[in-house]
Amino acid sequence: MARALTVPPPGGGFDLVSLGALVHRLDPGVVPFRKATRCDIHVSGGEYNVAANLADCFRLRTAIVTAMVDYPIGDLVAERVRAMGVVPFYRRFEHDGVTGPNMATVYSDRGHGVRPPVVFYNRSDEAAARLRPGDFDWGAIFGGGVRWFHSGGIFASLSATTGELIIEGMKAAKAAGAVTSFDLNFRERLWRIWGGSGRAAETFSRIIEHVDVLVGNEEDLQQGLGVPGPSVAAESPLDPSAFLAMIGAVTARHPQVKAVATTLRSVRSASRHTWSAVAWVAGETCVAPTCDLDVRDRVGGGDGFASGFFYGLLSGATPEESVRLGWAHGALLTTYPGDTTMATLEQVRALAQGGSARIQR
């Protein structure tokens, strides 16, 4: 019998606190980097994006627990965090002017049509990788109350100490009465240099012992958790049967997990996707509608889904309504440049309820 997901009621303190790394993404648009002459700068981070989206679009009180470097790039990142309305808790580092530590850089051109997007990193001596248990006073951070605590696999992949810090934060959050969530976000390139998928599965399994809500697709579950592939073959990328077939294996290993969710995406070209989502919440299966996306910038769409899904659960919506809110917000996020939201709550609700793209006057 699946256990119910009980979300603390609104009150003082934070609706959500995220633990993760802040990065700045250089974006030359549709021009590949080898020919780029200019770039936009987006502030991002898989864990931060959720907090930023919930603060800016969904009007919740959120925080980010992370590393900050005292140099101009750090100042740029911190300004964007303030602009999104997220409360920061920083472990600060001095920059030595030569070797770092640094705020990580992500490079990603958007591709177009038959040319796919390309993402690569420079995370050399990243400040967030130095974070470890004992760096933050969780009692002070959660002292006014916390309803939800979130982290993810990208932060866990940065070093041997970041996964341990996630576990410390999860334990403190559970003691404070919060729901905990984790986005597997398995990135082979980030894990490859210090253990690969085996190390990821060992780290994730220990983290998920403390997790209520898990976000991750079939690849994340297989490579990040070591869950065997499904016995049911999906008929298409938008068929949830293969994903749902793996839920039993996940909850058998981790019976405290009360919800598992993912996006479903069929990539017809870099600029044209078909989009849906699915979630299992306390034994109930919910599948979002399917829509076609004209994609401006796909980076952050999954975090957009997670934000809307968490908002639904935090606001008392049903699991079905929550999946629709996540689906709608993730879809809208792909229509903007950058990793974080430019949507309004009213726009998200309208799309979730079946709205169209007709002009609004």
Secondary structure, DSSP 8 states (H G I E B T S, - for coil): ---------S-SSBSEEEE---EEEEE-TTS-GGG-S--EEEEE-HHHHHHHHHHHTT---EEEEEEEEESHHHHHHHHHHHHTT-EEEEEEEE--SSS--B-EEEEEE--BTTB--EEEEE-TTBGGGG--TTSS-HHHHSTT-BSEEEEEHHHHTS-TTHHHHHHHHHHHHHHTT-EEEEE----HHHHHTTTHHHHHHHHHHHHHTT-SEEE--HHIIIIIH-----SS--SSTT-THHHHHHHHHHHHH-TT--EEEEEEEEEEETTEEEEEEEEEETTEEEE---EEEE-S--TTHHHHHHHHHHHHHHTT--HHHHHHHHHHHHHHHTTSSSSS----HHHHHHHHTT-------
